[in-house]
Amino acid sequence: MRRSTLPIHGGSPHAQPGSPVVTPITQSVSFVQELGTAEGLKYGRYGNTPNVELVERRLALLDGGEAAVALSSGMGATACAMLALLRPGDHLLSSSWIYGGTHKLFTQELAGMGIEITLIDPLAPRMWRKALRQTTRAIFVESPVNPTCRVLDLSSLANLAKAEGVALVVDSTFASPINFRPLEHGADVVIHSTTKYLNGHHDVLGGAVIGTASYVEEVRRKMIVWGQAPDPFAVWLLERGMKTLDVRVRRQNENALKLAQWCETRPEFARVLYPGLESHPDHEIAQQCLDGFGGMMAVEVAGGGDAAARFLQHLELVTHAPSLGGVDTLVSEPRYTSHAAMTPEARAEIGIPDGFLRFSVGIEDVGDLIADFEQALR
Ligand SMILES: Cc1ncc(COP(=O)(O)O)c(C=O)c1O
């Protein structure tokens, strides 16, 4: 099956006359067990119920992995993926350009369990090799990066990880498997917050981990004991959302490019960040590794925080809300969301000064989005 067919049919059982076209929701936690054997035990928290198993097969096919496990949130996915790789005394090398929740998980929770963490500035690529230790077990990166839309070159990291025998783990939530499949670029593990593009409707929380069958089984063991399995209805909504993944993402790619190009012509924006623009620092890398530049873009409003606040007050179609990847266009201010815990100076240092706005571009008519920006600027 081709990429656009997989989200609709990938992993489906063969259709029989009389079988429903839409997967029924099996909203049951418990399943009748055979007498005299522990084989085939089904239970909601084990993640082995019908809706979950279908979505897992589909997610594995979409990212080109042997297996996938679906979890109850993106954070649950990252936590279980890392718990399956790291023991107390092990060392994790992570990009410092990561989602705020992931940063907390690594520097507060995993560090508190005796796992050592080194954060690397991806602008200093030689530091990865320098920071490696005998105990390093994994390298973690996010690409494209939240919220700056930077794109990392995986090939050198994949070579390093292979040579050193450590796992390369990539959170590619921002791209979705339509735009980027890290396993094709040498990664060992892919993580998604399925809350975002894969579901695409801002109405369900979920996460996924994709990799080899044996590794995914280890993640599943963590999911079971840490209680991170998804609910059948959430997974049913995810399956329904995924059916339109390809058309949504293609439209979001187109809309974001047009909106970013328009923003670049406006003096009210001091900077526009979108990997599809020639002015983007990673435009060439993005051209090499992405199939589409994505629906995420950011602007820096000239005039800083106050000017950004005025612009936001006047947007009518674009909704001020956290999260991303859905059909509606959303805007958020990292200084009040993912990066609220940092000082303005520290934020500015990592490319998020006050006045920085992140847009998750939806599937509306782009003319309407541009008109909304224009009237709000006016
Ligand atoms: C890149 C990235 N990874 C992971 C997460 C966590 O996902 P969730 O909110 O589904 O737990 C987010 C949430 O915004 C994210 O942006």
The ligand as an ORCA input file, in Angstrom:
! r2SCAN-3c Opt
* xyz 0 1
  C       7.009     17.441     20.393
  C       6.099     16.952     21.489
  N       6.320     15.752     22.040
  C       5.532     15.269     23.021
  C       4.466     16.000     23.516
  C       3.622     15.433     24.620
  O       2.404     14.971     24.120
  P       1.061     14.796     24.971
  O       0.547     16.156     25.289
  O       0.183     13.971     24.085
  O       1.432     14.049     26.235
  C       4.186     17.252     22.968
  C       3.038     18.039     23.462
  O       2.834     19.177     23.115
  C       5.025     17.749     21.922
  O       4.811     18.947     21.366
*
